[in-house]
Amino acid sequence: MTREMTRAESPMGTTPGYMPGFGNDFETEALPGALPRGQNSPQKCNYGLYAEQLSGTAFTAPRGQNERSWCYRIRPSVKHTGRFEKIDMPWWRSAPNIDPDLISLGQYRWDPVPYTDAPLTFVTGMRTMTTAGDVNTQTGMAAHIYLANNSMEDEYFYSADGELLVVPQEGLLRFHTELGTIDLAPKEIAIIPRGLVYRVEVVEGPARGFVCENYGQKFDLPNRGPIGANCLANPRDFLTPVAAFEDREVPSTVTIKWCGQFHQTKIGHSPLDVVAWHGNYAPVKYDLTTYSPVGAILFDHPDPSIFTVLTAPSGQEGTANIDFVLFRERWMVAENTFRPPWYHKNVMSELMGNIYGQYDAKPKGFVPGGVSLHNCMLPHGPDAPAFEGASNAELAPVKLDNTMSFMFETRFPQHLTAFAAKEAPLQDDYISCWDGIEKKFDGTPGEK
């Protein structure tokens, strides 16, 4: 007697249009039979497609780090570029971008960069706040704010300089990429790989958010060490899009970022023409509300590194080129402990952004859409009201609710751009948040 098993209706996982997993080898085809079986480069591909490899690492990178995807497309990528014309993108800057007249040493905080009536796409609305390292040697990063109120119509973009970690704060975006479509909302993030062509639609706008441009090694999940196999960001919650393509023959523009310079080329069709692909070099999105934080359940406050979502290694063990750290809703239960982040200075440079709600170490002033910068070896920590409140609070279990902030942390000093120093809404009185901290020492033992 045969017995039929219940099969999943779709092989792509529980989220329609996406495939689950982080760093997986995927295969997907928008037309049946478009993906070759058993080989990468047949003499002739089905549908008259061209086979092309997109490599995100050197060919000889170790197997566990080697990333590439095979694409089966209507035209090879050499048909997606023509003569290059250099263009100016004055607000998108790359490292090194050190202005000797600007002082990057200090504690800085900005209100949200305001929207404007000027038509801005995801690319033309990019505003660089800080740069670190050197784009030419593929080390470091840049931190940006994006403002977008217009969709990219027959306009396409890719960066040869690094991958983009996109953190929306307001508005809904749709990334149409060579390897599929990603819908992106606040409380989600997306990683757009280096070299991948895409255009961005504003589904609901205006849209504003944060971008970390990673010049170095790709973002990866952190090692959990004694935490074990679960919690933090779980691989199954990352989603890579299924194949989707355009067969559209209209005048189009492709903008390319290369070594900090911008160039445009004109073509007569859409470059998003990958009908099928397989590999592990692809865009991905992640729902930040699925991040499962861990923390102290008896006493003392652990290092903020326990909240790392993604890390980009630097080559120096344990010291990241970039860490992406998330501070979201969680329970505070530690006994006899100052619960907010403690005062500190360290070798890492910390740029923070507020997605929504109130950050526990800065109850006032650090508003949704706002940004703060504490550069390497610059002391920082709770403001005076946060210190007094936490020092005298009843230490019952408390749910830290309605809060989601993040940090782009790098081993390199972050240098202010002219936009950050002169045009973005800098809070000139930020440093005064520590003015109310009082001397409590009087030479006698006991709590003060």
C-alpha positions in Angstrom: 0.0 0.0 0.0 1.4 3.3 -1.1 1.0 6.4 1.2 1.3 9.9 -0.2 3.2 12.4 1.9 2.0 16.0 2.1 4.4 18.2 0.1 5.1 21.9 0.4 3.3 23.8 -2.3 6.4 25.9 -3.0 10.0 24.9 -2.8 11.1 28.5 -2.0 10.2 28.4 1.8 7.5 30.0 3.8 7.8 33.6 2.4 6.5 33.8 -1.2 9.1 35.2 -3.6 12.1 34.5 -1.3 14.5 31.7 -0.4 15.5 31.3 3.2 19.1 31.1 4.5 22.3 33.1 4.9 25.2 32.3 2.6 23.4 29.4 1.1 23.9 28.0 -2.4 20.6 28.8 -4.1 19.2 28.0 -7.5 16.2 29.7 -9.1 14.7 30.1 -12.6 12.0 32.5 -13.8 11.3 30.3 -16.9 11.2 26.5 -16.7 14.4 24.9 -18.0 16.4 28.1 -18.0 18.9 26.8 -15.5 21.3 24.2 -16.8 21.5 21.0 -15.0 24.8 19.4 -14.0 27.1 22.1 -15.5 27.6 25.8 -15.4 28.5 26.7 -19.0 26.8 24.5 -21.6 27.8 25.0 -25.3 24.3 26.5 -25.8 22.0 27.7 -23.1 18.2 27.2 -23.3 16.1 30.2 -24.6 19.2 31.6 -26.3 20.6 32.9 -22.9 24.2 33.7 -22.1 26.0 32.1 -19.2 28.0 34.5 -17.0 29.7 34.3 -13.7 29.4 37.1 -11.1 32.3 36.7 -8.6 32.2 38.3 -5.2 35.5 36.9 -4.1 38.8 35.9 -5.7 38.6 32.6 -7.6 41.0 31.1 -5.1 39.4 32.2 -1.9 38.9 29.4 0.7 35.9 27.2 -0.1 33.9 28.4 3.0 34.5 32.1 1.9 34.3 31.7 -1.9 31.2 33.5 -3.3 30.0 33.5 -6.8 26.7 33.1 -8.8 26.2 31.9 -12.3 23.7 34.0 -14.2 21.8 33.0 -17.4 20.8 36.3 -19.0 19.4 37.7 -22.2 22.5 39.7 -22.9 26.0 39.4 -21.3 27.0 42.3 -19.0 29.4 43.7 -21.6 26.3 44.8 -23.5 25.1 46.8 -20.4 27.9 49.4 -20.7 28.9 51.8 -23.4 31.1 54.8 -23.3 31.6 56.2 -19.8 31.0 59.8 -18.9 32.2 61.0 -15.5 29.5 62.7 -13.5 29.4 64.6 -10.2 27.6 63.2 -7.2 28.5 66.0 -4.7 26.8 64.5 -1.6 28.1 60.9 -1.8 31.7 60.9 -0.6 34.2 58.1 -0.2 37.2 57.5 2.0 39.8 59.0 2.3 37.8 62.2 2.6 39.7 64.1 5.3 39.2 67.8 5.4 41.9 69.4 7.7 39.5 72.3 8.4 36.9 70.0 10.0 37.2 68.6 13.5 36.1 65.0 13.6 37.4 64.6 17.2 34.4 64.9 19.5 31.0 63.6 20.5 28.4 64.6 17.9 24.7 64.1 17.5 22.3 65.1 14.7 18.6 65.5 14.3 17.0 63.7 11.4 18.1 65.1 8.0 15.0 66.8 6.8 13.1 65.9 3.6 13.2 68.2 0.6 10.9 69.0 -2.3 13.7 68.4 -4.8 13.3 65.2 -6.7 15.6 62.6 -5.3 16.2 58.9 -6.0 17.8 56.5 -3.7 21.1 57.3 -5.4 20.9 61.0 -5.9 19.5 61.4 -2.4 22.5 59.8 -0.7 24.1 62.1 1.9 27.4 60.9 3.4 27.9 61.6 7.1 31.3 60.0 7.8 34.0 58.1 5.9 36.7 55.7 7.3 39.6 53.8 5.8 40.3 53.9 2.1 38.1 52.8 -0.7 41.1 52.2 -3.0 42.6 49.6 -0.6 39.2 48.1 0.2 39.3 48.9 3.9 36.9 50.8 6.1 33.4 52.1 5.3 31.2 55.2 4.8 28.0 56.0 6.6 25.2 57.7 4.7 21.7 59.0 5.1 19.4 58.5 2.1 16.4 60.7 1.2 14.2 59.4 -1.6 10.9 60.7 -3.1 11.3 59.5 -6.7 11.6 56.1 -8.2 14.4 55.3 -10.6 12.8 55.0 -14.1 15.0 53.3 -16.6 17.9 54.3 -14.3 20.2 51.7 -12.9 23.1 51.7 -10.5 25.9 49.5 -9.2 28.8 50.0 -6.9 32.2 48.5 -7.6 33.4 49.9 -4.3 31.6 47.9 -1.7 28.4 46.3 -0.6 25.6 48.4 0.8 23.8 47.6 4.1 20.5 49.5 3.9 18.5 50.3 7.1 15.2 52.0 6.3 13.7 54.4 8.9 10.7 55.7 7.0 9.0 54.8 3.7 8.9 51.6 1.6 11.4 50.8 -1.0 11.5 48.1 -3.7 14.9 47.0 -5.0 14.7 45.5 -8.5 18.1 43.7 -8.9 19.7 41.5 -11.5 19.0 38.5 -9.2 15.4 39.3 -8.1 13.2 41.8 -6.2 13.4 42.8 -2.6 10.7 44.8 -0.8 12.2 46.7 2.1 10.4 48.4 5.0 11.4 49.9 8.3 12.5 47.3 10.9 14.2 45.4 8.0 17.6 45.6 6.5 19.0 44.6 3.1 22.5 43.8 1.8 23.1 44.7 -1.8 26.4 43.1 -3.0 29.3 44.8 -4.7 28.9 44.8 -8.5 25.1 44.0 -8.5 23.0 46.2 -10.8 19.7 47.4 -9.5 17.1 50.2 -9.6 15.0 51.4 -6.6 11.3 52.2 -6.6 9.8 54.4 -3.8 6.6 52.4 -3.0 5.6 54.7 -0.1 7.4 57.9 0.4 9.1 60.0 1.1 11.7 57.5 2.3 14.6 58.0 4.6 17.1 55.7 6.1 20.7 54.8 6.8 23.3 53.1 4.7 26.6 51.5 5.6 28.9 51.2 2.6 31.3 48.4 3.4 34.6 48.7 1.5 36.1 45.6 3.0 35.3 41.9 3.4 31.7 41.0 3.2 29.3 41.0 6.1 28.9 37.6 7.8 27.1 36.3 10.8 29.2 36.5 13.9 30.6 33.4 15.6 28.4 32.7 18.6 31.0 31.0 20.8 29.6 29.7 24.0 26.2 31.0 23.1 25.9 28.0 20.8 23.9 27.3 17.7 20.9 29.5 18.3 19.7 33.1 19.1 21.1 36.4 17.8 20.4 36.5 14.0 19.3 33.1 12.9 20.3 32.1 9.3 16.8 30.9 8.3 15.4 34.5 8.8 17.5 35.9 6.0 15.7 36.0 2.7 17.1 36.0 -0.9 14.8 36.8 -3.8 13.8 34.3 -6.5 14.8 35.0 -10.1 13.0 37.8 -11.9 13.9 39.6 -15.1 13.0 42.4 -17.5 13.0 42.1 -21.2 12.6 45.9 -21.9 14.1 47.7 -24.8 14.1 51.4 -24.0 16.8 54.1 -23.6 18.4 53.5 -20.1 21.1 54.9 -18.0 23.5 52.9 -15.8 25.5 54.8 -13.1 28.6 53.1 -11.7 30.5 54.0 -8.6 34.2 53.0 -8.9 37.0 54.1 -6.6 34.9 56.9 -5.2 34.1 58.3 -8.7 30.8 58.2 -10.5 30.3 57.4 -14.2 27.3 57.0 -16.4 26.8 55.0 -19.5 23.8 54.9 -21.9 22.3 51.6 -23.2 19.1 50.7 -25.1 17.6 48.2 -22.8 17.2 47.1 -19.2 20.2 45.4 -17.7 18.0 43.4 -15.3 17.8 40.4 -17.7 18.9 37.4 -15.6 16.3 34.7 -16.3 17.9 32.1 -14.0 20.8 31.9 -11.6 22.5 29.7 -9.0 25.1 30.4 -6.4 25.8 32.1 -3.1 26.5 35.7 -4.1 23.2 37.5 -4.0 21.2 40.2 -2.3 19.5 39.4 1.0 17.0 41.0 3.4 16.4 40.4 7.1 13.6 41.3 9.5 15.2 42.9 12.6 12.2 41.9 14.8 13.4 38.3 14.5 16.7 39.2 16.2 16.8 37.3 19.4 19.0 39.2 21.9 20.8 37.5 24.8 22.0 39.3 28.0 22.9 39.1 31.7 20.3 37.2 33.8 22.0 37.8 37.2 24.4 40.8 37.4 26.5 43.3 35.4 26.1 44.6 31.9 27.8 42.6 29.1 29.7 44.3 26.3 27.5 45.6 23.5 29.1 43.1 21.2 26.5 40.5 22.3 24.0 42.5 20.1 26.0 42.0 16.9 23.8 41.1 13.9 26.4 41.1 11.2 30.2 41.5 11.2 32.7 42.2 8.4 36.1 40.9 9.4 39.2 43.0 9.1 41.9 40.3 8.9 42.8 41.0 12.5 41.1 38.3 14.6 38.3 39.7 16.8 38.6 43.2 15.5 36.0 44.0 12.8 36.2 46.2 9.8 32.5 46.8 10.6 30.1 45.5 13.1 26.3 46.1 12.7 24.9 46.1 16.2 21.2 46.2 17.1 19.6 47.5 20.3 15.9 46.4 20.3 13.2 45.6 22.8 14.4 43.3 25.5 14.0 42.4 29.2 16.3 44.0 31.8 16.6 41.7 34.8 20.2 42.2 36.2 20.4 42.6 40.0 22.6 45.2 41.7 23.7 46.5 38.3 23.7 49.8 36.5 21.6 48.6 33.6 22.1 51.1 30.7 25.4 51.1 28.8 28.2 52.1 31.0 30.6 55.0 30.5 33.5 53.9 28.2 36.0 54.8 25.5 37.4 52.2 23.2 39.4 51.7 19.9 36.2 51.3 17.8 34.4 54.3 16.3 30.6 54.2 16.8 28.0 55.7 14.6 24.5 55.2 15.9 21.1 55.7 14.3 17.6 55.6 15.9 15.0 53.7 13.8 12.2 54.3 16.3 11.4 54.8 20.0 13.7 55.9 22.8 17.2 54.8 23.5 17.8 54.0 27.1 21.2 55.7 27.5 19.9 59.0 26.0 16.2 59.5 27.0 16.0 62.9 25.3 17.5 64.3 22.1 18.4 61.0 20.3 15.2 60.9 18.2 14.0 58.5 15.4 16.0 59.3 12.3 18.8 60.9 14.3 22.5 60.0 14.3 25.3 60.2 16.8 29.0 59.7 16.4 31.5 58.8 19.2 34.9 58.4 17.6 37.7 56.0 18.7 39.0 56.8 22.2 36.4 59.5 22.8 34.6 58.9 26.1 30.8 58.6 26.1 27.9 57.1 28.0 24.6 57.9 29.6 23.5 61.5 30.0 22.9 62.9 33.5 19.2 62.0 33.7 19.8 58.5 32.5 22.6 58.0 35.1 20.5 59.3 38.0 17.4 57.3 36.9 19.3 54.1 36.5 21.3 54.6 39.7 18.2 54.9 41.8 15.7 52.7 40.0 14.0 49.8 41.7 15.7 46.8 40.1 12.7 44.8 39.3 12.4 43.0 35.9 11.6 45.7 33.3 10.7 45.4 29.7 12.6 47.8 27.6 9.9 48.5 25.0 9.3 50.6 21.9 13.0 50.9 21.0 15.2 50.1 18.0 18.5 51.7 17.5 21.6 50.4 15.8 25.4 51.0 15.5 27.8 51.0 12.6 31.1 50.3 14.5 34.5 50.2 12.8 38.1 49.9 13.8 38.9 53.0 11.7 38.4 56.6 12.8 35.3 58.1 11.1 35.9 61.5 9.5 33.1 64.0 9.1 32.1 65.1 5.7 31.4 68.8 4.9 27.7 67.9 4.7 27.7 66.4 8.3 29.7 69.3 9.7 27.9 72.2 7.9 24.6 71.2 6.5 23.1 68.3 8.5 21.1 69.4 11.6 23.9 69.1 14.1 22.9 69.5 17.8 25.4 72.1 18.9 24.4 71.5 22.6 24.9 67.7 22.6 28.0 67.8 24.7 26.0 69.6 27.4 24.0 66.4 28.1 26.8 65.4 30.5 26.9 68.9 32.2 24.6 67.7 35.0 26.9 64.9 36.1 28.0 65.7 39.6 31.0 64.9 41.7 29.8 62.5 44.4 33.2 61.6 45.9 33.8 62.9 49.4 36.4 60.6 50.7 34.1 58.5 52.8 33.0 54.9 52.0 29.5 54.0 51.1 27.1 54.6 48.3 26.4 58.2 47.2 
